[in-house]
Amino acid sequence: VNCSIIFGSVYSSIHGFSQEEIKEKLLAFPGGSIDLLKQDSGIAVLTINNPPRMNAFSGAMMVDLEEKVTQLENWTDGKGVIVQGAAQTFCSGSDLNAVRAMSNSQDGMKMCMFMQNTLTRLLRLPLISVALVEGNALGGGAELTTACDFRLMASGSVIQFVHKHMGLVPGWGGAARLVTLVGSRNALKLLGGAVKVDSELGVHIGLADGVLKVDLDAARAETGLQQAESWLSQYTKGPAPVIKAVKKVVLSGRELSLSDALRTEKDIFGSVWGGPANLQALASKSKHK
Ligand SMILES: CCCC(=O)SCCNC(=O)CCNC(=O)[C@H](O)C(C)(C)COP(=O)(O)OP(=O)(O)OC[C@H]1O[C@@H](n2cnc3c(N)ncnc32)[C@H](O)[C@@H]1OP(=O)(O)O
């Protein structure tokens, strides 16, 4: 399978980009963590964890995210991943303290290139990904939601591209991904108006794929994470190689020209044809009633 097309980063040394150089600069801004829990179900939970700053991304967290994405790329038994924020909120974007200290445009662009590489690799994981949005997803936090295959929003949650209010535009790849998700007219409205997207509007424009239920009976209530896990498990039932193949054919269809996508699809098909799941299904003469 031609993995280089569907797994690669955007920037490398041929673009004059040094991942190691920017990593060193980012590590000067500590605080928070990105926590990864890989579960036997094949669904991992990735938690953006910096509650004192509403889960804003410190530089160290940007580096941590890149390391966790590498671990997910290498997770043979994985099928899905849920991206959530700690303490009932999603993520308030980049840490404004780091933004102030790195305010020259060269450093800003290098930080963007680093985050674009990581978020592109997150979206290209051979896993089905869901952003679980509780509370606020602001600025870079809104951009992060677009680096997942799906978004589930709790009622009361907000996705807001606040960049315009900060004198900015998205730089972590959020604008490009938003256009593919909601179309250029809706994207222009969301960015130009810094619109607060609640769960209702999110579903209406196709940014959100579902709204999480709030059960007022606390004893019976499922947490947002439990609801997201059961929603995702509809799509991750079955053996990991087959689920990974499903994600890869969709990814190649999304990213490649038709001819390249067709060739890649043929290669991915070849990786499951005659495989254990295929042979077992043939042997059991399964009917699809
Ligand atoms: C290419 C990437 C571009 C970007 O991401 S630019 C950053 C965009 N994000 C923002 O501008 C978010 C600014 N923050 C806010 O609007 C509000 O803090 C927010 C998230 C709505 C929460 O409001 P409240 O519930 O009233 O809470 P609060 O304001 O008292 O915040 C609690 C503590 O969190 C801190 N915080 C929130 N967002 C932060 C951020 N992005 N960077 C650094 N610190 C941040 C905030 O300063 C406050 O800290 P402290 O308690 O005053 O020490």
The ligand as a Gaussian input file, in Angstrom:
#p B3LYP/6-31G(d) Opt

LIG

0 1
 C       -3.506000      29.115000      15.616000
 C       -4.060000      29.055000      17.013000
 C       -4.766000      30.344000      17.413000
 C       -5.297000      30.337000      18.830000
 O       -5.650000      29.317000      19.345000
 S       -5.306000      31.837000      19.657000
 C       -6.095000      31.467000      21.211000
 C       -7.571000      31.455000      21.064000
 N       -8.192000      31.240000      22.343000
 C       -8.623000      32.231000      23.133000
 O       -8.465000      33.394000      22.816000
 C       -9.277000      31.811000      24.426000
 C       -9.285000      32.950000      25.433000
 N       -9.999000      32.540000      26.614000
 C      -11.323000      32.738000      26.802000
 O      -12.027000      33.244000      25.955000
 C      -11.905000      32.319000      28.124000
 O      -10.829000      32.134000      29.029000
 C      -12.735000      31.013000      28.063000
 C      -11.943000      29.857000      27.429000
 C      -14.034000      31.280000      27.280000
 C      -13.112000      30.558000      29.493000
 O      -13.734000      31.626000      30.155000
 P      -14.035000      31.510000      31.715000
 O      -14.834000      30.247000      31.958000
 O      -14.629000      32.802000      32.144000
 O      -12.663000      31.254000      32.411000
 P      -11.397000      32.246000      32.507000
 O      -11.383000      33.223000      31.386000
 O      -11.323000      32.786000      33.886000
 O      -10.215000      31.205000      32.222000
 C       -9.704000      30.337000      33.214000
 C       -8.205000      30.462000      33.142000
 O       -7.782000      29.925000      31.899000
 C       -6.917000      30.843000      31.257000
 N       -7.011000      30.669000      29.808000
 C       -8.107000      30.452000      29.064000
 N       -7.795000      30.343000      27.766000
 C       -6.448000      30.482000      27.701000
 C       -5.515000      30.437000      26.639000
 N       -5.898000      30.213000      25.362000
 N       -4.218000      30.605000      26.934000
 C       -3.825000      30.793000      28.188000
 N       -4.643000      30.847000      29.244000
 C       -5.952000      30.689000      28.986000
 C       -7.430000      32.203000      31.697000
 O       -6.445000      33.180000      31.502000
 C       -7.719000      31.920000      33.157000
 O       -6.503000      31.925000      33.880000
 P       -6.393000      32.709000      35.275000
 O       -7.355000      32.000000      36.181000
 O       -6.787000      34.119000      35.016000
 O       -4.960000      32.531000      35.660000

